[in-house]
């Protein structure tokens, strides 16, 4: 009976294996490159010439050297001096992603593009139409993508999006896995807590402090105690560990933007707060413009730093209202930086906003923000000038003769988000 309930709803999660690197490799081979990036120590990220930036994707041979996504190019090259680094080409990635989406339309009218390299497909009630089992259809999709488009994917199959996502993360590359409710205890519960969706590097140590080491430990923990220790987030983790998730696969052509971020690796050690604040402002300038251009508001701001000793730290704040005002975001980001910085020399600073809202009504108290109308009007005027005459056509006077770019950083992966905080 349990298995019958599982099969009432069928969801696929399709995840491209090492997406950026795979797509770069295919494009280079098609243009005459004799080396396949997937077969040598290689990575996509940053600026190969200046060796600035971070690793966005790496090949399987590169993983053997301990190279990790998100680390600096400098650190990666220390581990593997012969590492071949290529810059990212986001238009190419979107083109490859679109080709995959077109192929998937042969199998379902309901496809949710979750990021540039992964999506959900609702296969509910389509089994009789294709006269094949979901696993057989998934294998057919996998093989068609490999043969027609040239790259490999993992496909997870389940009764909801959470479990389908978890299943696609099982053995890689080029595999199909199922994770239905009756398989949770055997396939998911033995996994370490870090493998559960929403458990990150900050949450895992907190769970382990309470001797919660596996997903099964979370699932079998007293939910009221989890709520007491982790608030509503603890209840969410307990639900996910037990496979509970009910969101629909939302069809549509647009890539939902889950957050916007901007960061920069600085060519010198930042050792004073004034310089750090100016770097943060230069990053927020870009974020504010991109928020307004995409007609989004944010309600969460996060700041991250990396010291010259490669130690990382981050702080975030839910601000309680929605805004896309550059000055508002900067003030919050500056306070977050001041709260966490202990005076160490800094080489990398990042700012990110999330919890986006498309509704363009600014939910701000005019008593708390009496000048918000003027600020937003000024932002719009500046955006218009920069759109017409270039981003540096108008800059803040504080950047004059400072040696710091008035609009700094890059867009990198946030333009096509890799993962969202919600399903």
C-alpha positions, 0 to 999 in steps of 0.5 A: 500500500505504501508503494502505491501511495508513492507512485501516485505522484512522479517527479523527476529531478534532472541535474547536469553533471559538472555542468559548466565544465561539461559545456565548456568541454563540448564547445571546445571540442566542437571548435577543434580542441583535441583535449577534453576538459573532462578528462584532465585536471581542469576547472572553470572560474575567475580570470586565468591570467590574473589568477583572481576569482574562484573555482565555479566547476571542476573536472573529476581528475581535478577532484583527485587533487582536493580542488573544491568548488568555491575556493580561490584559483590561487589555492587550487593552483597550489594543489595542482600547478598543472590545472587548466583553468578556463573562464566562464561563458554564461551565454553558452551555458544558457544555450546548452540549458535551453537545448536540454529544456527543449528535449524535455518537453517531449516528455512532459508539459510541466517542467520547472527550471530550477537553475541553469543546470537542473530542473524538475519534471512532473511525470504524474499520470503520464506512464500510461501515455508512454507505456513505459515505467518512470525509470525506463523513461528517465534512462531514455532521457538520460541517453538522449541528452548524452547522444544528442547534446553531448553531456551527461546528467543524473536523474532522481525519481520520487513522489516529491521534489525534495526526494527527487533532488536527493536521489539525483545526488546519489552516485554520479555521473550518468545515473538514474536513481529512485528514492520513494517513501518506502526507500527512505530508511535504507537509502537516505537515513544512513547518509551524513547530515551534510547530505540533507538539503538545507544542511550547510557547513554552519548547521552540520556542526551544530547538529553534531554537537547534539550527537545528530550525525546522520539524516536518520538521526534527524528523522528520529529525533524529538521534533519538539526538541529540534524546534526548541534548539533550532526554532522553525528551521529544526521542524523543517529539517525534521520534515525533510529528513522524513521525506515530507515536502509538498510543493508543486512542479511549477512550469514556465520558461523563466529562470527564477532568480533566488538571490543576487551576489557580488564579490571581489578578490582584492589585490592588496590586504585591506586592514582598515574599516574605511577601505572595507566599507568602500569595497562593500559600497562598490559591490552594493552599487552593482547589486542595487542596479541589478535588483532594480533592473530585474524588478526585484526587492530583497529582505535578506542581506549577507556579507562574507569575508576571506582573510589573507590566511584564507579563513572565511566568515559570514554574517546575514540579517533578515531586515524585516521589509523589502527593498532595492535601495542601494543606500539601505542595502549598503548600511545593512551590509556595513553593519554586518561587516563591522559586527564580524570583522576582528581586524584581520587582513582581508583579501576577499569580500562578498555581498549577497541579497536574497528572499526576493520579491517581485512585487514592486510595492516597497514594504517599508515604514515611512516613519522609520525611513522618511527619505526613502522616496528621495533615495529611490528616485535618486537610484532611478536617476543614476540607473538611467544615466548609467544605462545611457552613458555607461556604468561609470558615467556617474560615481560617488565622490568618495571613490575619487583618488581612492584606488578602489573601483566605484562599481566592483566585482563580478556577477558570476553564478548568481545570474543563473543560481546554482541552488535555491533555499526553497523547493 
